[in-house]
Structures are given as C-alpha cells and as structure tokens.
Amino acid sequence: MTTAGQPPHRTEPLHVLMFYSFVSGFAGLLLDETHEHAGIDWYRAASREKSEEFARSASAQSELQIAAALESYIDNRVFLLDGDDPRGRVSNIIHDAIVTQNLLLVREALSLAQGATWLSSDVDRSRQAFVDWSDTGEPPDLSTSDALQKTEAEVFARGRPVMDRIRRLGRERAAGAWWSAPAGAGLPCTTRKLDSVTAAGLIFRDDSLGESRACAWDVHVAADAAVAEIHDVPDWQQLAAASPRLVSDSRQEEWSQRFGLPGPWFLPDWGELAGRWDGVHLSVYGYLRCQGQIAPVSDGRTVLVGWDPDATYWLRDAITLAGTSPDRWVRDPG
C-alpha cells in the first residue's frame, strides 16, 4: 500500500481537479448560469485568478474551510459530471490544458496548508468515530463476524433473480449492485474525528439516503490493528489482485453500462482479506483519485465506486466503543 504523504507531482484525474476547483472557488463560476456561455479564454483567466488568490491564502486556510469545499464537491459532483452536463461542458473546461495547469497551483498550495494534512493521511487510529444514522441512541453492535458473512452474501450475490429481489427491498439494499465498498450489510465503518466536526462521516457522504439525524460514537482502535491503505488506484488494484473475487453476475449490468466496458469484473474477496487485514481505509485523496477509475485485475477489471472519503471498513473485531453516550447531530438543510 502507498505510504501516506503529500500528493505526488502528476496530472490529476478529473475528480481531483474538480475538488481543487471547489477549494479555490473556481467551481462557483462553473455553477453560475450567467457564465454558461463564456468562452474558454474567460475560464482560463478566471481559473488563474482564483487559483493564485487561493495560493496566497493557503497557509491561513482552516480545516473547516477545506472540509466545506470537499462537502460542496461531493454534493455537486453527480450534478456537474454525471447529471445535468450532457455535453460535458464542465469536464471539457476542467480538462483544458491551461485551466488544468491553473488548478494544479491549488494542489501545490494545499500541500503546504496545515488545514489540509488530513486529506492524504493514513487512518487516524487515535481519533475514530462511528456514525449511526438510525439515531436510536442505543450502543451500536461493532462485531464483524455475522456482518462479514452477510456482506459476502450480498456483494457476491449470484443470478438475476437475486438482484431483482435486492432491488425490490429498496435503494439501500440495491447498493450491492453498484458499490465497491463492503457496505449495506452491517460491517462497522468509521471515519476520523476532525477539529471542526465530530466525525467526517457526518458530512462526507458519497451516496446519501437523505438521513438528517445521527449519533456519533467515539471508538477505540486496537493498537495492533492492521489497516490496508488506499491512496491511489494502484493501491485498490493491488488489494483486488491479492484476492480477486469474480462479481460479474452482480455487477455486469450496472458497471458495463456505466463505464462502457465488458467484464469480467472483480472485487476484493473481503472474507479472504479478513485473514490479513483488520480494516481497509480510503483516504480523501484515495477517494478522489480512485473514483470511477478502471484498473485491470486478473483477466478482467475492477473499479472503486460508492465509498465515502476517509471511511475505514472493519473486517475483524478491532474497534470498541470508547464511551457510553454519543454526540447527537441534526442536519439542517439550510
């Protein structure tokens, strides 16, 4: 797995560049309908101005400001890149060589900003929290044995009748036909505690179901817990290649249609990985760089989608509750 550190000097994928555009404030110009028909020269100049302005203030950028930019990116990503941009206007502007070069100034500035160090760091073992969106206030079950078996059954479900039944159970269960993350069957998932918010999982949600109330529980991570780190596509590829599991029966329809590529499709065999790793952590930069990126595995492909930034899924019993009461949160749409 990649060692955590500052992002390498490289041309970034679209999702990373889009995040930089939100950090610098340039994304606001892309979202402003009054500029929709502006020429590329206008966007080049605007991206330069915004990027240089951010670079001058980067050292003063707080964790909260950068977290807010990441939240805005997540909330608008589908709208900008997948939904209401059928002509690819936004991606074409971002991919313009000069606009890209301007946005890379933001990357250099972020690498020096104290408020951004957590974007590329490994799992923060000393500050983890479990977010319970059921909001019952009851202590959550953080055991993994039964949940791992259910995850295996759901993620690797075989046959169209099984997937039809999952879809009928609703969107949450249907996620098994799309997500790469071992989600939806109860495996405990934690995120870091930020200075500005109790848990990153409260605000960074790749595929929210619209919940507005949550309980955030502090958890203790075992000192000897072995955690696989995903900071870039090769990390995900290595994880899948180490224990490939064929998932074409449950993913072919969704992934081949979405990405325009045939199978076979593979995911990591989570049950097998549990023999080597206690958990798997996706850093924020890992989330941005891996999102929707196809990687070859075995005689087919794999892809990472539907995984929240900074989320750690626990495959073995390596976490316990660190307190007897949670922090309660209510999301205000305003």
C-alpha positions as CSV (number, residue, x, y, z in Angstrom):
1,M,0.0,0.0,0.0
2,T,1.1,3.6,-0.6
3,T,2.8,5.4,2.2
4,A,0.8,8.5,3.2
5,G,2.3,11.9,2.3
6,Q,1.9,14.8,0.1
7,P,0.2,14.2,-3.3
8,P,2.8,13.4,-5.9
9,H,3.6,15.8,-8.8
10,R,1.4,14.5,-11.6
11,T,-1.5,15.3,-13.8
12,E,-4.6,14.6,-11.7
13,P,-7.8,12.9,-12.7
14,L,-10.9,14.9,-13.3
15,H,-12.4,14.3,-9.8
16,V,-9.2,15.7,-8.1
17,L,-9.2,18.7,-10.4
18,M,-12.9,19.3,-9.6
19,F,-12.1,19.3,-5.9
20,Y,-9.4,21.8,-6.5
21,S,-11.9,24.0,-8.3
22,F,-14.1,23.9,-5.2
23,V,-11.2,24.7,-2.9
24,S,-10.2,27.7,-4.9
25,G,-13.7,29.0,-5.5
26,F,-13.5,28.5,-9.3
27,A,-16.3,25.9,-9.2
28,G,-18.7,28.7,-8.2
29,L,-18.1,30.3,-11.7
30,L,-18.8,26.9,-13.3
31,L,-22.1,26.6,-11.4
32,D,-23.2,30.2,-12.2
33,E,-25.6,30.0,-15.1
34,T,-24.7,33.6,-16.2
35,H,-21.3,32.3,-17.2
36,E,-22.5,29.2,-19.0
37,H,-21.7,30.6,-22.5
38,A,-18.4,32.3,-21.6
39,G,-15.6,31.4,-23.9
40,I,-12.7,29.2,-22.8
41,D,-10.4,32.2,-22.6
42,W,-12.6,33.7,-19.9
43,Y,-12.5,30.4,-17.9
44,R,-8.7,30.3,-18.3
45,A,-8.3,33.8,-16.9
46,A,-10.9,33.1,-14.1
47,S,-9.2,29.9,-13.0
48,R,-5.8,31.6,-12.9
49,E,-7.2,34.4,-10.8
50,K,-9.0,32.1,-8.3
51,S,-6.0,29.7,-8.1
52,E,-3.5,32.4,-7.4
53,E,-5.8,34.0,-4.9
54,F,-6.1,30.7,-3.0
55,A,-2.4,30.1,-3.2
56,R,-1.8,33.4,-1.4
57,S,-4.1,32.5,1.4
58,A,-3.5,28.7,1.6
59,S,-1.5,28.8,4.8
60,A,-4.4,30.5,6.6
61,Q,-7.0,28.1,5.3
62,S,-8.6,26.3,8.2
63,E,-9.6,22.6,8.3
64,L,-13.2,23.7,8.3
65,Q,-12.9,25.7,5.1
66,I,-11.2,22.8,3.3
67,A,-13.8,20.4,4.7
68,A,-16.6,22.6,3.5
69,A,-15.0,22.6,0.0
70,L,-14.9,18.8,0.0
71,E,-18.5,18.6,1.1
72,S,-19.6,21.0,-1.7
73,Y,-17.7,18.9,-4.2
74,I,-19.4,15.7,-3.1
75,D,-22.8,17.4,-3.1
76,N,-22.3,18.7,-6.6
77,R,-20.2,16.0,-8.2
78,V,-23.1,14.0,-9.7
79,F,-24.9,17.2,-10.8
80,L,-21.8,18.6,-12.5
81,L,-20.2,15.5,-14.0
82,D,-22.9,12.9,-14.4
83,G,-26.3,14.5,-14.3
84,D,-27.1,17.9,-15.9
85,D,-24.0,18.3,-18.0
86,P,-24.8,16.1,-21.0
87,R,-22.4,17.9,-23.4
88,G,-19.5,17.6,-21.0
89,R,-19.1,21.3,-20.7
90,V,-17.7,21.2,-17.2
91,S,-15.3,18.4,-17.8
92,N,-14.1,20.0,-21.1
93,I,-13.3,23.2,-19.3
94,I,-11.5,21.4,-16.5
95,H,-9.5,19.3,-18.9
96,D,-8.4,22.4,-20.9
97,A,-4.6,22.4,-20.6
98,I,-4.4,25.9,-19.2
99,V,-7.3,25.5,-16.8
100,T,-5.7,22.3,-15.5
101,Q,-2.3,24.0,-15.1
102,N,-4.0,26.7,-13.1
103,L,-5.8,24.3,-10.8
104,L,-2.5,22.5,-10.1
105,L,-1.4,25.7,-8.4
106,V,-4.1,24.8,-5.8
107,R,-2.5,21.4,-5.3
108,E,0.9,22.9,-4.6
109,A,-0.7,25.4,-2.1
110,L,-2.7,22.6,-0.4
111,S,0.5,20.6,0.2
112,L,1.7,23.4,2.4
113,A,-1.6,24.1,4.2
114,Q,-1.8,22.9,7.8
115,G,-5.6,22.6,7.5
116,A,-5.2,20.0,4.7
117,T,-2.8,17.5,6.0
118,W,-5.6,15.0,6.8
119,L,-6.6,14.8,3.1
120,S,-3.6,12.4,2.3
121,S,-3.0,10.8,5.7
122,D,-3.4,7.2,6.8
123,V,-6.3,6.2,9.1
124,D,-6.2,8.3,12.3
125,R,-6.2,5.5,14.9
126,S,-6.4,7.8,17.9
127,R,-9.5,9.7,16.6
128,Q,-12.1,7.5,15.1
129,A,-15.9,7.7,15.4
130,F,-18.8,5.5,14.3
131,V,-21.8,7.4,12.9
132,D,-25.2,5.7,13.5
133,W,-27.8,7.1,11.2
134,S,-30.6,5.1,12.8
135,D,-30.4,7.7,15.6
136,T,-31.7,5.3,18.3
137,G,-29.2,6.3,20.9
138,E,-28.6,2.6,21.6
139,P,-24.9,1.4,21.6
140,P,-24.1,0.0,18.1
141,D,-23.0,-3.5,17.5
142,L,-19.4,-3.3,16.2
143,S,-18.8,-7.0,15.9
144,T,-17.9,-8.2,12.4
145,S,-18.4,-12.0,12.1
146,D,-22.1,-12.1,11.1
147,A,-21.8,-8.8,9.1
148,L,-18.9,-10.2,7.1
149,Q,-20.9,-13.3,6.1
150,K,-23.9,-11.1,5.1
151,T,-21.6,-8.8,3.1
152,E,-20.2,-11.8,1.3
153,A,-23.8,-13.0,0.5
154,E,-24.9,-9.6,-0.7
155,V,-21.8,-8.3,-2.5
156,F,-21.3,-11.6,-4.3
157,A,-24.9,-12.5,-4.9
158,R,-25.2,-14.6,-8.0
159,G,-28.0,-14.6,-10.5
160,R,-30.5,-12.1,-11.8
161,P,-33.4,-13.2,-9.6
162,V,-31.3,-12.5,-6.5
163,M,-30.5,-8.9,-7.8
164,D,-34.2,-8.3,-8.7
165,R,-35.1,-9.3,-5.1
166,I,-32.4,-6.9,-3.7
167,R,-33.8,-4.0,-5.8
168,R,-37.3,-4.6,-4.6
169,L,-36.0,-4.2,-1.0
170,G,-35.1,-0.6,-1.7
171,R,-32.3,1.6,-2.6
172,E,-30.1,0.8,0.4
173,R,-30.0,-2.9,-0.4
174,A,-29.8,-2.2,-4.1
175,A,-26.5,-0.6,-3.5
176,G,-25.0,-4.1,-3.6
177,A,-25.3,-3.9,-7.3
178,W,-23.3,-0.7,-7.7
179,W,-20.9,-0.1,-4.7
180,S,-17.4,-1.4,-4.5
181,A,-17.4,-0.7,-0.7
182,P,-18.4,-3.6,1.6
183,A,-21.4,-1.6,2.7
184,G,-25.0,-2.3,3.3
185,A,-24.8,-5.5,5.4
186,G,-23.6,-4.1,8.7
187,L,-19.8,-4.1,8.6
188,P,-18.8,-1.3,11.0
189,C,-17.4,1.7,9.3
190,T,-15.6,4.6,11.0
191,T,-14.2,8.0,10.0
192,R,-11.8,10.4,11.7
193,K,-12.8,13.0,14.1
194,L,-11.9,16.5,12.8
195,D,-11.4,19.5,15.0
196,S,-14.3,21.2,13.2
197,V,-16.8,18.3,13.3
198,T,-17.3,15.2,15.5
199,A,-16.9,12.8,12.6
200,A,-16.0,13.1,8.9
201,G,-18.7,10.6,8.2
202,L,-21.4,13.1,9.2
203,I,-20.7,15.4,6.2
204,F,-18.7,13.4,3.6
205,R,-21.2,11.0,2.1
206,D,-20.8,9.8,-1.5
207,D,-24.3,8.4,-1.7
208,S,-26.6,9.8,1.0
209,L,-30.0,8.3,1.5
210,G,-31.2,11.7,2.9
211,E,-31.0,10.9,6.6
212,S,-31.0,14.0,8.8
213,R,-30.3,12.7,12.3
214,A,-27.3,10.7,13.6
215,C,-25.5,9.6,16.7
216,A,-21.7,9.8,16.6
217,W,-19.9,7.4,18.9
218,D,-16.2,7.6,19.8
219,V,-14.4,4.3,19.2
220,H,-11.1,2.8,20.3
221,V,-8.9,1.1,17.7
222,A,-6.7,-1.8,18.9
223,A,-3.1,-0.8,18.9
224,D,-2.1,-3.8,16.8
225,A,-4.8,-3.4,14.2
226,A,-3.5,-3.9,10.7
227,V,-5.2,-1.5,8.2
228,A,-4.7,-1.6,4.4
229,E,-4.4,1.9,3.0
230,I,-5.9,3.1,-0.3
231,H,-4.4,6.4,-1.5
232,D,-4.4,5.8,-5.3
233,V,-5.6,3.5,-8.0
234,P,-2.6,1.1,-7.7
235,D,-3.5,0.5,-4.0
236,W,-7.0,-0.5,-4.9
237,Q,-5.8,-2.6,-7.8
238,Q,-3.2,-4.4,-5.5
239,L,-5.9,-5.1,-2.9
240,A,-8.3,-6.6,-5.6
241,A,-5.4,-8.6,-7.2
242,A,-4.3,-10.0,-3.9
243,S,-7.6,-11.8,-3.5
244,P,-9.8,-11.4,-6.6
245,R,-13.4,-12.4,-6.5
246,L,-15.5,-12.6,-9.6
247,V,-18.6,-10.4,-9.3
248,S,-19.8,-10.2,-12.9
249,D,-23.2,-11.7,-12.0
250,S,-24.0,-8.9,-9.6
251,R,-22.1,-6.0,-11.3
252,Q,-22.0,-6.6,-15.0
253,E,-25.3,-4.9,-15.8
254,E,-24.5,-1.7,-13.7
255,W,-20.8,-1.3,-14.4
256,S,-20.6,-2.3,-18.0
257,Q,-23.4,0.0,-18.9
258,R,-22.0,2.9,-16.8
259,F,-18.3,2.5,-17.9
260,G,-18.9,1.2,-21.4
261,L,-16.6,-1.8,-20.9
262,P,-17.2,-5.5,-20.8
263,G,-16.4,-7.8,-17.9
264,P,-15.3,-9.9,-16.2
265,W,-15.5,-7.7,-13.1
266,F,-13.6,-8.3,-9.9
267,L,-13.7,-7.0,-6.3
268,P,-11.5,-7.9,-3.3
269,D,-12.7,-11.0,-1.5
270,W,-13.4,-9.4,1.8
271,G,-13.6,-12.7,3.7
272,E,-10.2,-13.7,2.5
273,L,-8.8,-10.2,3.2
274,A,-10.0,-10.5,6.7
275,G,-7.4,-13.2,7.2
276,R,-4.7,-10.5,6.6
277,W,-6.2,-7.1,7.5
278,D,-8.4,-5.8,10.3
279,G,-9.6,-2.9,8.2
280,V,-9.4,-1.1,4.9
281,H,-9.1,2.7,4.8
282,L,-9.7,5.0,1.9
283,S,-8.1,8.4,2.3
284,V,-9.7,11.6,0.9
285,Y,-7.1,11.7,-1.9
286,G,-7.7,8.0,-2.4
287,Y,-11.4,8.7,-2.8
288,L,-10.8,11.5,-5.3
289,R,-8.2,9.6,-7.4
290,C,-9.9,6.2,-7.4
291,Q,-13.5,7.4,-8.1
292,G,-14.7,5.6,-11.2
293,Q,-11.1,4.7,-12.4
294,I,-11.0,1.3,-14.1
295,A,-8.0,-0.9,-13.3
296,P,-7.0,-4.3,-14.8
297,V,-7.2,-7.3,-12.4
298,S,-6.7,-10.9,-13.4
299,D,-8.3,-11.3,-16.8
300,G,-10.8,-8.5,-16.2
301,R,-11.3,-5.2,-14.4
302,T,-12.1,-3.6,-11.1
303,V,-13.4,-0.2,-10.1
304,L,-13.9,1.7,-6.9
305,V,-17.3,3.5,-6.5
306,G,-19.7,4.3,-3.7
307,W,-17.1,4.6,-0.9
308,D,-17.1,7.6,1.4
309,P,-13.8,9.6,1.7
310,D,-11.8,8.7,4.8
311,A,-14.0,5.7,5.6
312,T,-12.5,2.7,7.2
313,Y,-14.4,-0.6,6.9
314,W,-13.5,-3.1,9.7
315,L,-13.2,-6.7,8.7
316,R,-12.3,-8.0,12.1
317,D,-13.1,-7.0,15.7
318,A,-10.5,-4.3,16.1
319,I,-12.7,-1.5,17.4
320,T,-14.7,-1.0,20.6
321,L,-16.9,1.8,21.9
322,A,-14.8,4.4,23.9
323,G,-17.7,5.9,25.8
324,T,-21.3,5.3,27.0
325,S,-23.1,8.1,25.2
326,P,-22.9,9.6,21.7
327,D,-22.9,13.1,20.3
328,R,-26.3,13.7,18.7
329,W,-26.5,15.6,15.4
330,V,-29.3,17.0,13.3
331,R,-28.6,18.1,9.8
332,D,-30.0,21.5,8.8
333,P,-30.7,21.7,5.1
334,G,-30.2,25.4,5.2
